[in-house]
Amino acid sequence: MYEMGKPELDAIKAVIESGQTFRYRGGEGGWCDKFEAALKKKIGVKYAVTTNSGTSALICALAGVGIGPGDEVIVPAYTFMASAIAVTAVGGIPVIVDIDESLMIDPAAVERAVSRYTKAIVPVHMNGRICNLDAIRKIAKKYNLKIVEDACQAVGGSYKGRRLTSIGDAGAFSFNHFKIISCGEGGGVLTNDMKVYDRALILHDGGAVFRSYADKLKTPFFAGMNFRVSEFQGAILYAQLQRLDRILSNLRKRQAAMTEVLASNSHLRISPNNDPDGDCGCVVSLIFDSTAEAKSFVDRVNSLKVGCGAGRPIDSGRHVYVNWEPILKKQGSHNEKLNPFRWARRKIEYSPDMCASTLDILERTVLIGVPYSATPSECRRMAKRIIG
Ligand SMILES: Cc1ncc(COP(=O)(O)O)c(C=O)c1O
């Protein structure tokens, strides 16, 4: 979350004064509907469902494209564990593959991992950065796979001029506290496919069959969950969405100012980027030849206290596959009989060193968080002090 204030307070007040906090049963046409209409327009998709988290949005998207027991879904080794957990939640098997120096899923690793049981790829746009979606789409087309974009960390970002989540078969956003726009906890499923939308809508709302929208659905009902949001979340998100393009523009200006200075130093190398124009601007990513150099750069940036912080993604806990304990131990459910790993159609092996290249890249990469409250000139000055 980068900005929150009076518009969000006014929105909450309006919900309280209306007495209508539920999005259905009287809430139709209210804040959630307004938010979804505006979100679809902004992203350029036909359908959107707001959910209570990015994880539930991913679950709905995966279920929406038809993932079920025994289906393999390719996920990157560097992402929040939720990308893999969403796969097990719908009965699928996460197949974990390497990233490349852009920190995004490596298309060559994806192609190597395709088996006769693979059904989908989850490219994850980490840290507001962008996956090589052309390459992923090519593989998906070749092997007839679905693409579910995990854009939880990259709301509003784009690839070759198209907003993320509008390119794959479905996509997911997170609106939790740490994301670009936020309502504390929340998510969104986006798609151009009516069937995916219907399935996501039914799964997100266990009461779907009783709703006024029920007769519009062309998909047979099945037992869903409760991943709904309230009008409070809808109202806050509607206010947040009005800020999105300005937030992105501010981030990008600051990122560009820092990048220009850092790139001018011949000892520093900016990480490759699949689409610098579509990058949300949340971080500046640098890659070093050795772990020692990356570590000493982090120490330098943090000890200078210039107003921005640096860290290595290898130290980002649950974002690195080696720390996904429930997945690596194949504990895919609360009940062993529901454990999706029982339904795997071939032997799936996980080990801490299976994506050694990812670990090496994460060891040698440094991310500098773009300081949103500083001006671009201040960002430039910070970068100048960093290069010394
Ligand atoms: C890449 C990625 N995927 C999925 C999620 C899950 O989102 P949420 O925390 O809203 O469930 C997150 C959130 O941190 C994330 O960063």
The ligand as an SDF file (V2000), in Angstrom:
LIG
                    3D

 16 16  0  0  0  0  0  0  0  0999 V2000
    3.2860  -13.5480   -5.6980 C   0  0  0  0  0  0  0  0  0  0  0  0
    2.1550  -13.7180   -4.7270 C   0  0  0  0  0  0  0  0  0  0  0  0
    1.1990  -14.6190   -4.9910 N   0  0  0  0  0  0  0  0  0  0  0  0
    0.1530  -14.7870   -4.1630 C   0  0  0  0  0  0  0  0  0  0  0  0
    0.0320  -14.0500   -3.0080 C   0  0  0  0  0  0  0  0  0  0  0  0
   -1.1150  -14.2930   -2.0910 C   0  0  0  0  0  0  0  0  0  0  0  0
   -1.8550  -13.1390   -1.8480 O   0  0  0  0  0  0  0  0  0  0  0  0
   -2.6360  -12.9560   -0.4500 P   0  0  0  0  0  0  0  0  0  0  0  0
   -1.6390  -12.7270    0.6100 O   0  0  0  0  0  0  0  0  0  0  0  0
   -3.5060  -11.7640   -0.7130 O   0  0  0  0  0  0  0  0  0  0  0  0
   -3.4270  -14.1860   -0.2660 O   0  0  0  0  0  0  0  0  0  0  0  0
    0.9970  -13.1010   -2.6880 C   0  0  0  0  0  0  0  0  0  0  0  0
    0.8870  -12.2970   -1.4590 C   0  0  0  0  0  0  0  0  0  0  0  0
    1.7590  -11.9850   -0.7410 O   0  0  0  0  0  0  0  0  0  0  0  0
    2.0990  -12.9430   -3.5670 C   0  0  0  0  0  0  0  0  0  0  0  0
    3.0590  -12.0590   -3.2970 O   0  0  0  0  0  0  0  0  0  0  0  0
  1  2  1  0
  2  3  1  0
  2 15  2  0
  3  4  2  0
  4  5  1  0
  5  6  1  0
  5 12  2  0
  6  7  1  0
  7  8  1  0
  8  9  2  0
  8 10  1  0
  8 11  1  0
 12 13  1  0
 12 15  1  0
 13 14  2  0
 15 16  1  0
M  END
$$$$
